[in-house]
Amino acid sequence: MFIDEAKIKVTAGRGGDGCLAFRREKYIPMGGPYGGNGGRGANIKFVVDEGLHTLIDLRYMKTIKGDKGENGRGKNQNGANASDVIIKVPQGTVVTDIDTGLILADLKGKNDEVVVAYGGRGGRGNTAFKTQFNPAPNFAENGEPGEERELKVELKLIADVGLVGMPSVGKSTIISCVSKARPKIAAYHFTTLVPNLGVCQSRKGKSFVLADLPGLIEGASLGEGLGDRFLRHIERTRMIAHVIDMSGFEGRDPYEDYITINKELEAFNKNILKKPQIIIANKMDIAPSQENLKAFKKKVKDVKIFEVSAISNRGLEDVIDYLADTLETIPTTPLFEDEEFESHVLYKFKKEEPYTIERDGDIWLIKGEEVEKLFKMTKFNTDESINRFARRLRKMGIDDKLAELGAKEGDIVRILDFDFEFKE
């Protein structure tokens, strides 16, 4: 089954918890703190696998979770990092963050890989908090939560030339004649339900990849027919080969077909029409084709036209030779501009308000990524740990802000599912 789009949720692994321990050995009365740090949580990584040609595996992976890092142990033993979760995807996969709309990666290279969600760092054990003012800290950290993301994963096939046109104009017949691709061919519309790729070779020995896309109709960019479901696969191509039924066998006007398809390509992505284009005038063995071609050439004068009969394999070698020679002069351009990509460093450490305070009835709600992470990484098992948490909140200015908003002694303040009393 050919699947070229999937939406998944990825959750990287949480860091391992730091250890709270003290050295207690005979003849060592002042052993001091002895707790190790936790290990890093598992990253979620996408890696290109040349043997894959579909995203069918991701279609059934609604959620991908990474393992937690190993907890720290006594004797200053740090926990092991969790192994990364490797997700294999086809070459040509584009990964987009649904929340931000920015591109995380365009995996077009054979060895490309990207971390789409980073695992949390391990919590620090009490040894890490040792200072000259506090030589025996009685607290440790929980591990940092891993990143969570909603992702759209799309496959945009890697091909040099894309065959486009109305249904039943002969695209599948052409690709079956010039390559070893064997698409389904039948005398009805939308026989081709998925894109087909074929490797073509010119008479000079030059080769390139040709993509046969399902037939387009008016309104395709808006979802009519097979809609824009497969138009994404033409975005990577360097050239467009527009196949037209010049016989008008189905009562359509060849020129109107040409205009209609170009409008749909432009509506989907205006950059597609900037690509070099040729016209393959197919079915020239049928009687009205020559007259229709003369009328067509009077209206279209700036595009090279090749006369072929795919059913009898006539004229196709000239097309392949021209495409192979022309491709050598066309540079490969990136699919996306730099500003469309998301810098992970900016994402992970983006500048934003550390907290917000809202009033919900008699309860003050404190929200924010920074303060919530502090809460999750705090172990509330010792008085010293609780006091440290309170000091961090005070340092953020939360106490002063609550007082400014009218909070009074004894008011309930809530962070996530933790309630405590406000004290001035």
C-alpha positions as a Markdown table, in Angstrom:
| # | Residue | x | y | z |
|---|---|---|---|---|
| 1 | Met | 0.0 | 0.0 | 0.0 |
| 2 | Phe | 1.4 | 3.4 | -1.0 |
| 3 | Ile | 1.0 | 5.9 | 1.9 |
| 4 | Asp | 2.6 | 9.3 | 1.5 |
| 5 | Glu | 1.4 | 11.2 | 4.6 |
| 6 | Ala | 1.0 | 10.5 | 8.3 |
| 7 | Lys | 0.5 | 12.4 | 11.5 |
| 8 | Ile | 2.1 | 11.2 | 14.6 |
| 9 | Lys | 2.9 | 12.3 | 18.2 |
| 10 | Val | 6.4 | 11.8 | 19.4 |
| 11 | Thr | 7.5 | 11.9 | 23.1 |
| 12 | Ala | 11.2 | 11.7 | 23.8 |
| 13 | Gly | 12.3 | 9.9 | 26.9 |
| 14 | Arg | 12.4 | 11.5 | 30.3 |
| 15 | Gly | 15.8 | 11.9 | 32.0 |
| 16 | Gly | 16.7 | 9.5 | 34.8 |
| 17 | Asp | 16.3 | 10.8 | 38.4 |
| 18 | Gly | 19.2 | 11.9 | 40.4 |
| 19 | Cys | 20.1 | 9.9 | 43.5 |
| 20 | Leu | 20.0 | 11.1 | 47.1 |
| 21 | Ala | 22.6 | 9.2 | 49.0 |
| 22 | Phe | 25.4 | 9.6 | 51.6 |
| 23 | Arg | 28.6 | 7.8 | 52.0 |
| 24 | Arg | 28.5 | 5.8 | 55.2 |
| 25 | Glu | 31.6 | 3.7 | 55.8 |
| 26 | Lys | 33.6 | 2.6 | 58.8 |
| 27 | Tyr | 36.4 | 5.0 | 59.7 |
| 28 | Ile | 34.9 | 7.7 | 57.3 |
| 29 | Pro | 32.8 | 9.8 | 59.7 |
| 30 | Met | 32.4 | 12.7 | 57.2 |
| 31 | Gly | 31.5 | 10.7 | 54.1 |
| 32 | Gly | 29.4 | 13.4 | 52.5 |
| 33 | Pro | 26.9 | 13.2 | 49.6 |
| 34 | Tyr | 27.3 | 10.2 | 47.4 |
| 35 | Gly | 24.3 | 10.3 | 44.9 |
| 36 | Gly | 25.0 | 10.0 | 41.1 |
| 37 | Asn | 23.2 | 11.8 | 38.2 |
| 38 | Gly | 20.5 | 10.3 | 36.1 |
| 39 | Gly | 21.0 | 9.4 | 32.4 |
| 40 | Arg | 19.7 | 11.2 | 29.4 |
| 41 | Gly | 16.3 | 10.1 | 28.0 |
| 42 | Ala | 15.9 | 8.6 | 24.5 |
| 43 | Asn | 15.9 | 10.9 | 21.5 |
| 44 | Ile | 13.4 | 10.3 | 18.7 |
| 45 | Lys | 15.4 | 10.2 | 15.4 |
| 46 | Phe | 14.3 | 9.8 | 11.8 |
| 47 | Val | 16.8 | 8.0 | 9.5 |
| 48 | Val | 16.6 | 7.5 | 5.7 |
| 49 | Asp | 16.3 | 3.9 | 4.6 |
| 50 | Glu | 16.7 | 3.6 | 0.8 |
| 51 | Gly | 14.7 | 0.3 | 0.8 |
| 52 | Leu | 11.5 | 2.0 | 1.9 |
| 53 | His | 9.1 | 3.7 | -0.5 |
| 54 | Thr | 6.1 | 4.4 | 1.6 |
| 55 | Leu | 5.1 | 5.7 | 5.0 |
| 56 | Ile | 2.8 | 2.8 | 5.8 |
| 57 | Asp | 4.6 | 2.0 | 9.0 |
| 58 | Leu | 4.0 | 5.4 | 10.4 |
| 59 | Arg | 0.3 | 5.4 | 9.4 |
| 60 | Tyr | -0.2 | 2.8 | 12.2 |
| 61 | Met | 2.2 | 4.4 | 14.7 |
| 62 | Lys | 0.0 | 7.1 | 16.3 |
| 63 | Thr | 2.4 | 7.7 | 19.2 |
| 64 | Ile | 6.1 | 7.0 | 19.5 |
| 65 | Lys | 7.7 | 7.2 | 22.9 |
| 66 | Gly | 11.3 | 7.1 | 24.0 |
| 67 | Asp | 12.6 | 5.2 | 27.1 |
| 68 | Lys | 13.5 | 7.0 | 30.3 |
| 69 | Gly | 17.2 | 7.4 | 31.2 |
| 70 | Glu | 18.5 | 5.2 | 34.0 |
| 71 | Asn | 18.3 | 6.6 | 37.5 |
| 72 | Gly | 21.5 | 7.6 | 39.3 |
| 73 | Arg | 22.8 | 5.4 | 42.0 |
| 74 | Gly | 24.8 | 5.6 | 45.2 |
| 75 | Lys | 28.6 | 5.7 | 45.2 |
| 76 | Asn | 28.3 | 8.5 | 42.7 |
| 77 | Gln | 27.3 | 6.1 | 39.9 |
| 78 | Asn | 25.6 | 8.0 | 37.0 |
| 79 | Gly | 22.7 | 6.3 | 35.3 |
| 80 | Ala | 23.1 | 5.2 | 31.6 |
| 81 | Asn | 21.7 | 7.2 | 28.8 |
| 82 | Ala | 18.7 | 5.6 | 27.1 |
| 83 | Ser | 19.1 | 4.3 | 23.5 |
| 84 | Asp | 17.7 | 6.6 | 20.8 |
| 85 | Val | 14.5 | 5.5 | 19.1 |
| 86 | Ile | 15.3 | 5.1 | 15.4 |
| 87 | Ile | 12.4 | 5.6 | 12.9 |
| 88 | Lys | 13.3 | 4.6 | 9.3 |
| 89 | Val | 11.6 | 6.6 | 6.6 |
| 90 | Pro | 11.9 | 6.7 | 2.8 |
| 91 | Gln | 14.3 | 9.1 | 1.0 |
| 92 | Gly | 12.4 | 12.3 | 0.2 |
| 93 | Thr | 10.5 | 12.5 | 3.6 |
| 94 | Val | 9.6 | 16.0 | 4.9 |
| 95 | Val | 8.9 | 16.4 | 8.6 |
| 96 | Thr | 6.8 | 19.4 | 9.8 |
| 97 | Asp | 6.0 | 20.5 | 13.3 |
| 98 | Ile | 2.2 | 20.9 | 13.3 |
| 99 | Asp | 2.1 | 23.4 | 16.2 |
| 100 | Thr | 4.6 | 25.9 | 14.7 |
| 101 | Gly | 4.1 | 25.0 | 11.0 |
| 102 | Leu | 7.9 | 25.0 | 10.5 |
| 103 | Ile | 9.9 | 22.4 | 8.7 |
| 104 | Leu | 12.1 | 20.2 | 10.9 |
| 105 | Ala | 13.8 | 18.4 | 8.1 |
| 106 | Asp | 13.8 | 17.6 | 4.4 |
| 107 | Leu | 15.4 | 14.1 | 4.3 |
| 108 | Lys | 16.4 | 14.1 | 0.7 |
| 109 | Gly | 19.9 | 12.6 | 1.0 |
| 110 | Lys | 20.7 | 8.9 | 1.2 |
| 111 | Asn | 22.3 | 9.1 | 4.7 |
| 112 | Asp | 20.2 | 11.9 | 6.1 |
| 113 | Glu | 18.9 | 11.8 | 9.7 |
| 114 | Val | 17.4 | 14.2 | 12.1 |
| 115 | Val | 16.4 | 14.3 | 15.8 |
| 116 | Val | 12.8 | 15.4 | 15.9 |
| 117 | Ala | 12.5 | 15.3 | 19.7 |
| 118 | Tyr | 15.3 | 15.5 | 22.2 |
| 119 | Gly | 15.3 | 13.4 | 25.4 |
| 120 | Gly | 15.4 | 15.2 | 28.8 |
| 121 | Arg | 18.6 | 15.5 | 30.6 |
| 122 | Gly | 19.2 | 13.4 | 33.7 |
| 123 | Gly | 18.4 | 14.9 | 37.1 |
| 124 | Arg | 21.4 | 15.8 | 39.3 |
| 125 | Gly | 22.2 | 13.7 | 42.3 |
| 126 | Asn | 22.9 | 15.4 | 45.6 |
| 127 | Thr | 26.7 | 15.2 | 45.0 |
| 128 | Ala | 26.2 | 17.8 | 42.2 |
| 129 | Phe | 24.8 | 20.3 | 44.6 |
| 130 | Lys | 27.6 | 20.2 | 47.1 |
| 131 | Thr | 29.1 | 23.6 | 47.9 |
| 132 | Gln | 31.3 | 25.0 | 50.6 |
| 133 | Phe | 28.2 | 26.6 | 52.2 |
| 134 | Asn | 26.2 | 23.3 | 51.9 |
| 135 | Pro | 28.6 | 20.4 | 52.0 |
| 136 | Ala | 25.9 | 17.8 | 52.5 |
| 137 | Pro | 22.8 | 18.7 | 50.4 |
| 138 | Asn | 19.8 | 16.7 | 51.3 |
| 139 | Phe | 18.0 | 16.8 | 48.0 |
| 140 | Ala | 18.3 | 15.6 | 44.4 |
| 141 | Glu | 16.5 | 16.3 | 41.1 |
| 142 | Asn | 14.0 | 14.4 | 39.0 |
| 143 | Gly | 14.9 | 13.9 | 35.3 |
| 144 | Glu | 13.9 | 16.6 | 32.8 |
| 145 | Pro | 10.8 | 15.7 | 30.7 |
| 146 | Gly | 11.5 | 14.8 | 27.1 |
| 147 | Glu | 10.2 | 16.9 | 24.2 |
| 148 | Glu | 6.7 | 16.3 | 22.9 |
| 149 | Arg | 5.7 | 17.1 | 19.4 |
| 150 | Glu | 2.8 | 16.6 | 16.9 |
| 151 | Leu | 4.4 | 15.9 | 13.5 |
| 152 | Lys | 3.2 | 15.8 | 10.0 |
| 153 | Val | 5.3 | 13.4 | 7.9 |
| 154 | Glu | 5.1 | 13.7 | 4.1 |
| 155 | Leu | 6.8 | 11.7 | 1.4 |
| 156 | Lys | 7.7 | 13.8 | -1.7 |
| 157 | Leu | 9.2 | 11.5 | -4.2 |
| 158 | Ile | 12.7 | 12.1 | -5.6 |
| 159 | Ala | 12.4 | 12.3 | -9.4 |
| 160 | Asp | 14.0 | 14.4 | -12.1 |
| 161 | Val | 11.0 | 14.7 | -14.5 |
| 162 | Gly | 7.3 | 14.6 | -13.7 |
| 163 | Leu | 4.6 | 13.5 | -16.2 |
| 164 | Val | 1.4 | 15.5 | -15.7 |
| 165 | Gly | -1.8 | 15.7 | -17.6 |
| 166 | Met | -5.5 | 14.9 | -17.6 |
| 167 | Pro | -6.7 | 11.3 | -16.9 |
| 168 | Ser | -6.2 | 8.7 | -19.7 |
| 169 | Val | -3.9 | 10.8 | -21.8 |
| 170 | Gly | -1.3 | 8.1 | -21.9 |
| 171 | Lys | 1.2 | 8.9 | -19.1 |
| 172 | Ser | 1.3 | 5.3 | -17.8 |
| 173 | Thr | 1.8 | 3.9 | -21.3 |
| 174 | Ile | 4.7 | 6.3 | -21.8 |
| 175 | Ile | 6.5 | 5.4 | -18.6 |
| 176 | Ser | 6.0 | 1.7 | -19.3 |
| 177 | Cys | 7.6 | 2.1 | -22.8 |
| 178 | Val | 10.6 | 4.1 | -21.7 |
| 179 | Ser | 11.4 | 2.3 | -18.4 |
| 180 | Lys | 10.9 | -0.9 | -16.6 |
| 181 | Ala | 8.0 | 0.5 | -14.6 |
| 182 | Arg | 4.9 | -1.6 | -15.0 |
| 183 | Pro | 1.9 | 0.6 | -13.9 |
| 184 | Lys | -1.7 | -0.6 | -14.4 |
| 185 | Ile | -3.0 | 0.5 | -17.8 |
| 186 | Ala | -6.7 | 0.5 | -18.6 |
| 187 | Ala | -9.2 | 2.5 | -20.7 |
| 188 | Tyr | -10.9 | 4.4 | -17.8 |
| 189 | His | -10.1 | 7.4 | -15.8 |
| 190 | Phe | -7.9 | 7.3 | -12.6 |
| 191 | Thr | -6.4 | 3.9 | -13.5 |
| 192 | Thr | -3.3 | 5.3 | -11.9 |
| 193 | Leu | -4.0 | 5.6 | -8.2 |
| 194 | Val | -0.4 | 6.1 | -6.9 |
| 195 | Pro | 2.7 | 7.7 | -8.4 |
| 196 | Asn | 5.0 | 5.4 | -10.4 |
| 197 | Leu | 8.8 | 5.9 | -10.7 |
| 198 | Gly | 10.9 | 4.6 | -13.6 |
| 199 | Val | 14.5 | 4.9 | -14.5 |
| 200 | Cys | 15.0 | 6.1 | -18.2 |
| 201 | Gln | 18.1 | 5.9 | -20.3 |
| 202 | Ser | 18.9 | 7.9 | -23.4 |
| 203 | Arg | 20.6 | 6.6 | -26.5 |
| 204 | Lys | 23.8 | 8.3 | -25.2 |
| 205 | Gly | 23.6 | 6.3 | -22.0 |
| 206 | Lys | 22.4 | 9.2 | -19.7 |
| 207 | Ser | 19.9 | 8.2 | -17.1 |
| 208 | Phe | 17.3 | 10.0 | -15.0 |
| 209 | Val | 14.2 | 9.2 | -12.9 |
| 210 | Leu | 10.7 | 9.8 | -14.4 |
| 211 | Ala | 7.6 | 10.1 | -12.2 |
| 212 | Asp | 4.1 | 9.2 | -13.5 |
| 213 | Leu | 1.5 | 11.0 | -11.4 |
| 214 | Pro | -2.2 | 10.2 | -11.2 |
| 215 | Gly | -4.4 | 12.2 | -13.6 |
| 216 | Leu | -5.4 | 15.7 | -12.7 |
| 217 | Ile | -8.7 | 17.5 | -13.4 |
| 218 | Glu | -10.0 | 21.0 | -12.9 |
| 219 | Gly | -10.1 | 21.7 | -9.2 |
| 220 | Ala | -7.4 | 19.2 | -8.3 |
| 221 | Ser | -5.6 | 21.8 | -6.1 |
| 222 | Leu | -8.7 | 22.1 | -4.1 |
| 223 | Gly | -9.2 | 18.3 | -3.7 |
| 224 | Glu | -11.3 | 17.4 | -6.7 |
| 225 | Gly | -10.6 | 14.0 | -8.2 |
| 226 | Leu | -7.5 | 12.6 | -6.6 |
| 227 | Gly | -7.0 | 16.2 | -5.6 |
| 228 | Asp | -3.7 | 17.6 | -4.2 |
| 229 | Arg | -3.0 | 14.2 | -2.6 |
| 230 | Phe | -0.2 | 13.5 | -5.1 |
| 231 | Leu | 0.7 | 17.0 | -6.4 |
| 232 | Arg | 3.4 | 17.2 | -3.7 |
| 233 | His | 5.4 | 14.6 | -5.6 |
| 234 | Ile | 6.0 | 17.0 | -8.5 |
| 235 | Glu | 7.6 | 19.7 | -6.2 |
| 236 | Arg | 11.0 | 18.1 | -6.3 |
| 237 | Thr | 11.2 | 17.5 | -10.1 |
| 238 | Arg | 13.5 | 19.6 | -12.2 |
| 239 | Met | 11.4 | 19.4 | -15.3 |
| 240 | Ile | 7.7 | 19.0 | -16.2 |
| 241 | Ala | 6.6 | 16.8 | -19.1 |
| 242 | His | 3.0 | 17.8 | -19.9 |
| 243 | Val | 1.2 | 14.9 | -21.7 |
| 244 | Ile | -1.7 | 16.0 | -23.9 |
| 245 | Asp | -4.2 | 13.8 | -25.8 |
| 246 | Met | -3.9 | 15.7 | -29.1 |
| 247 | Ser | -6.7 | 13.6 | -30.7 |
| 248 | Gly | -9.4 | 15.1 | -28.6 |
| 249 | Phe | -10.8 | 11.6 | -28.4 |
| 250 | Glu | -12.9 | 12.3 | -25.3 |
| 251 | Gly | -14.3 | 15.5 | -26.6 |
| 252 | Arg | -11.9 | 17.7 | -24.8 |
| 253 | Asp | -9.9 | 20.5 | -26.4 |
| 254 | Pro | -6.1 | 19.9 | -26.1 |
| 255 | Tyr | -5.4 | 23.6 | -25.5 |
| 256 | Glu | -8.0 | 23.9 | -22.7 |
| 257 | Asp | -6.5 | 20.8 | -21.1 |
| 258 | Tyr | -3.1 | 22.4 | -21.2 |
| 259 | Ile | -4.4 | 25.6 | -19.6 |
| 260 | Thr | -6.4 | 23.8 | -17.0 |
| 261 | Ile | -3.5 | 21.7 | -15.8 |
| 262 | Asn | -1.1 | 24.6 | -15.6 |
| 263 | Lys | -3.7 | 26.6 | -13.5 |
| 264 | Glu | -3.9 | 23.7 | -11.1 |
| 265 | Leu | -0.1 | 23.4 | -10.8 |
| 266 | Glu | 0.1 | 27.1 | -10.1 |
| 267 | Ala | -2.7 | 27.0 | -7.6 |
| 268 | Phe | -0.9 | 24.3 | -5.7 |
| 269 | Asn | 2.6 | 25.8 | -5.8 |
| 270 | Lys | 3.4 | 28.8 | -8.0 |
| 271 | Asn | 7.1 | 27.7 | -8.2 |
| 272 | Ile | 6.1 | 24.6 | -10.2 |
| 273 | Leu | 5.5 | 26.6 | -13.3 |
| 274 | Lys | 8.9 | 28.2 | -13.1 |
| 275 | Lys | 10.4 | 24.7 | -13.9 |
| 276 | Pro | 11.4 | 24.0 | -17.5 |
| 277 | Gln | 8.5 | 22.3 | -19.3 |
| 278 | Ile | 8.0 | 20.3 | -22.5 |
| 279 | Ile | 4.7 | 19.1 | -24.1 |
| 280 | Ile | 4.3 | 15.5 | -25.2 |
| 281 | Ala | 1.6 | 15.5 | -27.9 |
| 282 | Asn | 0.3 | 11.9 | -27.6 |
| 283 | Lys | -2.0 | 9.8 | -29.7 |
| 284 | Met | -0.7 | 11.3 | -32.9 |
| 285 | Asp | -1.7 | 8.1 | -34.8 |
| 286 | Ile | -5.4 | 9.1 | -34.5 |
| 287 | Ala | -6.8 | 11.0 | -37.5 |
| 288 | Pro | -7.8 | 14.5 | -35.9 |
| 289 | Ser | -4.5 | 14.8 | -34.1 |
| 290 | Gln | -2.5 | 16.6 | -36.9 |
| 291 | Glu | -5.2 | 19.3 | -37.3 |
| 292 | Asn | -5.5 | 19.7 | -33.5 |
| 293 | Leu | -1.7 | 20.1 | -33.2 |
| 294 | Lys | -1.6 | 22.8 | -35.8 |
| 295 | Ala | -4.3 | 24.8 | -33.9 |
| 296 | Phe | -2.5 | 24.1 | -30.7 |
| 297 | Lys | 0.9 | 25.4 | -31.9 |
| 298 | Lys | -0.7 | 28.7 | -33.0 |
| 299 | Lys | -1.7 | 29.3 | -29.3 |
| 300 | Val | 1.4 | 27.8 | -27.6 |
| 301 | Lys | 4.7 | 29.0 | -29.1 |
| 302 | Asp | 7.1 | 29.1 | -26.2 |
| 303 | Val | 7.2 | 25.5 | -25.2 |
| 304 | Lys | 9.0 | 22.6 | -27.1 |
| 305 | Ile | 6.5 | 20.1 | -28.4 |
| 306 | Phe | 7.2 | 16.4 | -29.2 |
| 307 | Glu | 4.8 | 14.4 | -31.4 |
| 308 | Val | 4.5 | 10.8 | -30.1 |
| 309 | Ser | 2.3 | 7.7 | -30.2 |
| 310 | Ala | 2.9 | 5.9 | -27.0 |
| 311 | Ile | 0.8 | 2.9 | -28.0 |
| 312 | Ser | 3.1 | 2.2 | -30.9 |
| 313 | Asn | 6.2 | 3.5 | -29.1 |
| 314 | Arg | 6.9 | 6.1 | -31.8 |
| 315 | Gly | 8.8 | 9.3 | -31.0 |
| 316 | Leu | 9.6 | 8.5 | -27.4 |
| 317 | Glu | 13.3 | 8.1 | -27.9 |
| 318 | Asp | 13.6 | 11.7 | -29.0 |
| 319 | Val | 11.8 | 12.8 | -25.9 |
| 320 | Ile | 14.1 | 10.8 | -23.6 |
| 321 | Asp | 17.2 | 12.1 | -25.3 |
| 322 | Tyr | 16.1 | 15.7 | -25.0 |
| 323 | Leu | 15.1 | 15.3 | -21.3 |
| 324 | Ala | 18.5 | 13.7 | -20.5 |
| 325 | Asp | 20.5 | 16.4 | -22.2 |
| 326 | Thr | 18.5 | 19.2 | -20.7 |
| 327 | Leu | 18.6 | 17.9 | -17.2 |
| 328 | Glu | 22.4 | 18.3 | -17.3 |
| 329 | Thr | 22.0 | 22.0 | -17.6 |
| 330 | Ile | 19.4 | 22.4 | -14.8 |
| 331 | Pro | 20.8 | 22.7 | -11.2 |
| 332 | Thr | 19.2 | 21.0 | -8.3 |
| 333 | Thr | 17.4 | 23.6 | -6.1 |
| 334 | Pro | 16.3 | 23.0 | -2.5 |
| 335 | Leu | 12.7 | 22.4 | -1.9 |
| 336 | Phe | 12.5 | 24.8 | 1.0 |
| 337 | Glu | 14.0 | 28.2 | 1.8 |
| 338 | Asp | 16.2 | 28.5 | 4.9 |
| 339 | Glu | 13.6 | 30.6 | 6.8 |
| 340 | Glu | 11.1 | 27.7 | 6.5 |
| 341 | Phe | 13.3 | 25.5 | 8.6 |
| 342 | Glu | 13.1 | 25.5 | 12.4 |
| 343 | Ser | 16.2 | 25.9 | 14.4 |
| 344 | His | 16.0 | 23.3 | 17.2 |
| 345 | Val | 18.2 | 25.4 | 19.5 |
| 346 | Leu | 15.8 | 28.3 | 19.2 |
| 347 | Tyr | 12.9 | 26.0 | 19.8 |
| 348 | Lys | 14.2 | 24.3 | 22.9 |
| 349 | Phe | 15.5 | 27.4 | 24.5 |
| 350 | Lys | 13.1 | 30.0 | 23.0 |
| 351 | Lys | 12.6 | 33.2 | 24.9 |
| 352 | Glu | 9.2 | 33.5 | 26.3 |
| 353 | Glu | 7.5 | 34.6 | 29.5 |
| 354 | Pro | 8.6 | 32.1 | 32.2 |
| 355 | Tyr | 5.1 | 32.0 | 33.7 |
| 356 | Thr | 1.6 | 33.5 | 33.7 |
| 357 | Ile | -0.7 | 33.9 | 36.6 |
| 358 | Glu | -4.5 | 33.6 | 36.3 |
| 359 | Arg | -7.3 | 33.7 | 38.9 |
| 360 | Asp | -9.8 | 30.8 | 38.9 |
| 361 | Gly | -12.3 | 31.4 | 41.6 |
| 362 | Asp | -10.4 | 31.3 | 44.9 |
| 363 | Ile | -7.3 | 29.6 | 43.3 |
| 364 | Trp | -4.3 | 31.3 | 41.7 |
| 365 | Leu | -3.1 | 29.3 | 38.7 |
| 366 | Ile | 0.6 | 29.5 | 37.7 |
| 367 | Lys | 1.4 | 28.3 | 34.2 |
| 368 | Gly | 4.5 | 28.3 | 32.0 |
| 369 | Glu | 7.0 | 26.0 | 30.5 |
| 370 | Glu | 9.8 | 27.1 | 32.8 |
| 371 | Val | 8.0 | 26.9 | 36.1 |
| 372 | Glu | 6.2 | 23.6 | 35.2 |
| 373 | Lys | 9.6 | 22.0 | 34.3 |
| 374 | Leu | 11.0 | 23.2 | 37.7 |
| 375 | Phe | 8.0 | 21.6 | 39.4 |
| 376 | Lys | 8.4 | 18.3 | 37.5 |
| 377 | Met | 12.1 | 18.1 | 38.3 |
| 378 | Thr | 11.7 | 18.8 | 42.0 |
| 379 | Lys | 11.6 | 15.9 | 44.5 |
| 380 | Phe | 9.3 | 16.9 | 47.3 |
| 381 | Asn | 10.6 | 14.3 | 49.7 |
| 382 | Thr | 12.8 | 16.5 | 52.0 |
| 383 | Asp | 12.3 | 19.9 | 53.6 |
| 384 | Glu | 15.5 | 21.1 | 52.0 |
| 385 | Ser | 14.2 | 20.3 | 48.5 |
| 386 | Ile | 10.9 | 22.0 | 49.2 |
| 387 | Asn | 12.7 | 25.1 | 50.4 |
| 388 | Arg | 14.8 | 25.2 | 47.3 |
| 389 | Phe | 11.7 | 25.0 | 45.2 |
| 390 | Ala | 10.2 | 28.0 | 47.1 |
| 391 | Arg | 13.4 | 30.0 | 46.7 |
| 392 | Arg | 13.5 | 29.4 | 42.9 |
| 393 | Leu | 9.9 | 30.6 | 42.6 |
| 394 | Arg | 10.7 | 33.7 | 44.7 |
| 395 | Lys | 13.8 | 34.3 | 42.5 |
| 396 | Met | 11.5 | 34.2 | 39.4 |
| 397 | Gly | 9.5 | 37.0 | 40.9 |
| 398 | Ile | 6.3 | 34.9 | 41.4 |
| 399 | Asp | 5.8 | 35.9 | 45.1 |
| 400 | Asp | 6.0 | 39.6 | 44.3 |
| 401 | Lys | 3.7 | 39.2 | 41.3 |
| 402 | Leu | 1.1 | 37.4 | 43.3 |
| 403 | Ala | 1.2 | 40.1 | 46.0 |
| 404 | Glu | 0.9 | 42.7 | 43.3 |
| 405 | Leu | -2.2 | 41.0 | 41.9 |
| 406 | Gly | -3.8 | 40.9 | 45.3 |
| 407 | Ala | -3.0 | 37.5 | 46.7 |
| 408 | Lys | -3.4 | 37.3 | 50.5 |
| 409 | Glu | -1.9 | 35.1 | 53.2 |
| 410 | Gly | -3.4 | 31.7 | 53.0 |
| 411 | Asp | -4.6 | 31.8 | 49.4 |
| 412 | Ile | -4.3 | 28.6 | 47.4 |
| 413 | Val | -1.7 | 28.7 | 44.6 |
| 414 | Arg | -1.7 | 25.8 | 42.1 |
| 415 | Ile | 1.1 | 24.6 | 39.7 |
| 416 | Leu | -0.1 | 21.7 | 37.6 |
| 417 | Asp | -1.7 | 19.4 | 40.3 |
| 418 | Phe | 0.2 | 20.8 | 43.2 |
| 419 | Asp | -1.6 | 23.1 | 45.7 |
| 420 | Phe | 0.2 | 25.2 | 48.4 |
| 421 | Glu | -0.6 | 28.2 | 50.5 |
| 422 | Phe | 0.6 | 31.7 | 49.7 |
| 423 | Lys | 2.7 | 33.3 | 52.4 |
| 424 | Glu | 4.0 | 36.8 | 52.3 |
